[in-house]
């Protein structure tokens, strides 16, 4: 019992001295796809993301927890004359480990909610598609490296690897058609300004 009381007191003392910062994040990303059903000439495109973040630093530990809420616009050239655009709400919860005072590694899960998807041809004409063809929720894993060499600014490079399929299973009559094994992959360069 005494050990539990000491542990609770240590956790409470650590949490009371934790440093919390809030910031704004912006970045650009290169979007592509991975999976068994992706063609050799996988589609790529440039998008951007923006949002807010929080950084919770624990005293005496080189570990920081950094959750974010981001709006992400993903672009892909899925065919010779078709561009696929997705708007998503990304919620990464990253744990940072400081190697040096100005260098850190980060990793963690990300939940992405599909807000909208559109497909346009080169002339700007929107192509019809079934809204149920895409999954509304995506689970990703994020790995990255960053630096805080500029005061109040963190600059990071992240790899976001989708673990769920972009497309959903769908039904035609009584027949269920399995979705293609295609998942999201992004390479993102971003910056966060901390207040």
C-alpha positions as CSV (number, residue, x, y, z in Angstrom):
1,X,0.0,0.0,0.0
2,X,2.8,2.4,0.9
3,X,4.4,1.8,-2.6
4,X,1.1,2.7,-4.3
5,X,0.9,6.0,-2.2
6,X,4.5,6.9,-3.2
7,X,3.8,6.1,-6.9
8,X,0.6,8.3,-6.8
9,X,2.5,11.1,-5.1
10,X,5.3,10.9,-7.7
11,X,2.9,11.0,-10.6
12,X,0.9,13.9,-9.1
13,X,4.1,15.9,-8.4
14,X,5.4,15.2,-11.9
15,X,2.1,16.3,-13.5
16,X,2.0,19.5,-11.5
17,X,5.4,20.5,-12.8
18,X,4.7,19.5,-16.4
19,X,5.3,22.3,-18.9
20,X,2.4,22.8,-21.4
21,X,2.7,24.8,-24.6
22,X,0.2,25.5,-27.3
23,X,1.1,26.2,-30.9
24,X,0.0,26.5,-34.5
25,X,1.2,24.1,-37.2
26,X,1.5,24.3,-40.9
27,X,3.1,22.0,-43.5
28,X,3.3,20.6,-47.0
29,X,3.1,16.9,-47.8
30,X,3.7,14.6,-50.7
31,X,0.9,12.1,-51.0
32,X,1.1,8.6,-52.5
33,X,-0.4,5.1,-51.9
34,X,1.0,1.7,-50.8
35,X,-0.5,-1.8,-50.6
36,X,-0.8,-5.0,-52.7
37,X,-3.1,-3.5,-55.3
38,X,-1.1,-0.3,-55.9
39,X,0.3,-0.1,-59.5
40,X,4.0,0.2,-60.1
41,X,3.5,3.8,-61.2
42,X,1.8,4.8,-57.9
43,X,0.0,8.1,-58.0
44,X,1.6,11.1,-56.2
45,X,0.6,14.7,-55.5
46,X,1.3,17.6,-53.3
47,X,-1.0,18.8,-50.4
48,X,-0.9,20.8,-47.3
49,X,-2.0,20.7,-43.7
50,X,-2.6,23.2,-40.9
51,X,-3.9,23.2,-37.4
52,X,-3.1,23.5,-33.7
53,X,-0.9,21.5,-31.4
54,X,-0.1,21.0,-27.7
55,X,3.3,20.0,-26.2
56,X,3.4,18.5,-22.7
57,X,6.9,18.2,-21.4
58,X,7.6,16.2,-18.3
59,X,10.4,17.4,-15.9
60,X,13.6,15.5,-15.7
61,X,12.6,13.3,-18.6
62,X,13.6,13.6,-22.3
63,X,10.1,12.7,-23.3
64,X,7.3,15.1,-24.6
65,X,3.7,14.2,-25.6
66,X,2.6,16.3,-28.6
67,X,-1.1,15.8,-29.7
68,X,-2.3,17.9,-32.8
69,X,-5.5,18.5,-34.7
70,X,-4.9,19.2,-38.4
71,X,-6.9,19.9,-41.5
72,X,-5.2,18.0,-44.3
73,X,-5.7,18.4,-48.0
74,X,-4.4,15.4,-50.0
75,X,-4.0,15.4,-53.7
76,X,-3.2,12.4,-56.0
77,X,-3.0,12.1,-59.7
78,X,-4.9,8.7,-59.9
79,X,-4.9,8.5,-63.7
80,X,-3.5,10.3,-66.7
81,X,-6.1,13.0,-66.6
82,X,-7.8,12.5,-63.1
83,X,-6.9,14.2,-59.8
84,X,-8.3,12.9,-56.5
85,X,-8.6,15.4,-53.7
86,X,-9.4,14.4,-50.1
87,X,-10.0,16.7,-47.1
88,X,-9.3,15.0,-43.8
89,X,-9.2,15.8,-40.1
90,X,-6.0,14.3,-38.8
91,X,-5.5,13.8,-35.0
92,X,-1.9,12.6,-34.4
93,X,-0.8,11.9,-30.8
94,X,3.0,11.8,-30.9
95,X,5.6,11.0,-28.3
96,X,8.9,12.8,-28.7
97,X,12.2,11.6,-27.4
98,X,14.9,14.3,-27.3
99,X,18.3,13.0,-28.5
100,X,19.9,16.4,-28.0
101,X,18.4,19.7,-26.8
102,X,17.7,20.7,-30.4
103,X,17.0,17.2,-32.0
104,X,14.1,14.8,-31.4
105,X,12.6,11.6,-32.7
106,X,8.8,11.3,-32.7
107,X,6.3,8.5,-33.3
108,X,2.7,7.6,-32.5
109,X,-0.7,6.8,-33.8
110,X,-2.9,9.1,-35.9
111,X,-6.7,9.0,-36.5
112,X,-7.8,10.5,-39.8
113,X,-11.5,11.3,-40.5
114,X,-12.4,11.6,-44.2
115,X,-14.4,14.9,-44.6
116,X,-14.8,14.9,-48.3
117,X,-13.4,13.3,-51.5
118,X,-13.7,14.7,-55.1
119,X,-12.3,13.6,-58.4
120,X,-11.8,16.0,-61.3
121,X,-10.4,15.7,-64.8
122,X,-7.8,18.1,-66.3
123,X,-10.6,20.5,-67.4
124,X,-11.9,20.9,-63.9
125,X,-15.0,18.8,-64.4
126,X,-16.0,16.8,-61.4
127,X,-16.4,13.1,-61.9
128,X,-19.2,11.1,-60.3
129,X,-18.4,8.4,-57.7
130,X,-20.2,6.6,-54.9
131,X,-19.8,8.3,-51.5
132,X,-19.7,4.9,-49.9
133,X,-16.7,3.8,-51.9
134,X,-14.3,5.5,-49.4
135,X,-13.7,4.7,-45.7
136,X,-14.7,7.5,-43.4
137,X,-12.0,6.7,-40.8
138,X,-8.4,5.8,-41.2
139,X,-5.8,4.7,-38.7
140,X,-2.2,5.7,-39.4
141,X,1.2,5.4,-37.8
142,X,3.5,8.4,-37.8
143,X,7.3,8.4,-37.6
144,X,9.4,11.6,-37.7
145,X,12.5,13.6,-36.8
146,X,12.5,17.3,-35.8
147,X,14.6,20.1,-34.5
148,X,13.9,23.1,-32.3
149,X,17.0,25.0,-33.4
150,X,14.9,28.2,-34.1
151,X,13.5,29.7,-30.8
152,X,9.8,28.9,-30.3
153,X,9.7,27.0,-33.6
154,X,9.9,23.2,-34.2
155,X,10.6,22.0,-37.7
156,X,9.8,18.3,-38.5
157,X,9.8,15.7,-41.2
158,X,7.3,12.9,-40.9
159,X,6.3,9.7,-42.6
160,X,2.6,8.8,-42.2
161,X,1.8,5.2,-43.0
162,X,-1.9,4.3,-43.4
163,X,-2.8,1.0,-41.8
164,X,-6.4,0.9,-43.1
165,X,-7.6,0.9,-46.7
166,X,-8.7,4.0,-48.5
167,X,-11.5,2.3,-50.2
168,X,-14.4,0.5,-48.4
169,X,-16.0,-2.8,-49.2
170,X,-19.3,-2.3,-51.1
171,X,-22.3,-4.4,-52.1
172,X,-23.9,-5.1,-55.4
173,X,-27.2,-6.8,-54.7
174,X,-26.4,-9.7,-52.4
175,X,-22.7,-9.7,-53.4
176,X,-20.0,-8.0,-51.3
177,X,-17.1,-6.7,-53.3
178,X,-13.8,-6.5,-51.3
179,X,-12.0,-3.1,-51.5
180,X,-8.6,-2.8,-53.1
181,X,-5.6,-3.2,-50.8
182,X,-4.6,0.5,-51.1
183,X,-3.6,2.7,-48.2
184,X,-2.5,6.3,-47.7
185,X,1.2,7.2,-47.4
186,X,2.5,10.7,-46.9
187,X,5.8,12.5,-46.5
188,X,5.3,15.7,-44.6
189,X,7.5,18.7,-43.9
190,X,6.0,21.0,-41.2
191,X,6.7,23.7,-38.7
192,X,5.0,24.6,-35.4
193,X,5.2,27.9,-33.6
194,X,4.9,27.6,-29.9
195,X,3.4,30.3,-27.7
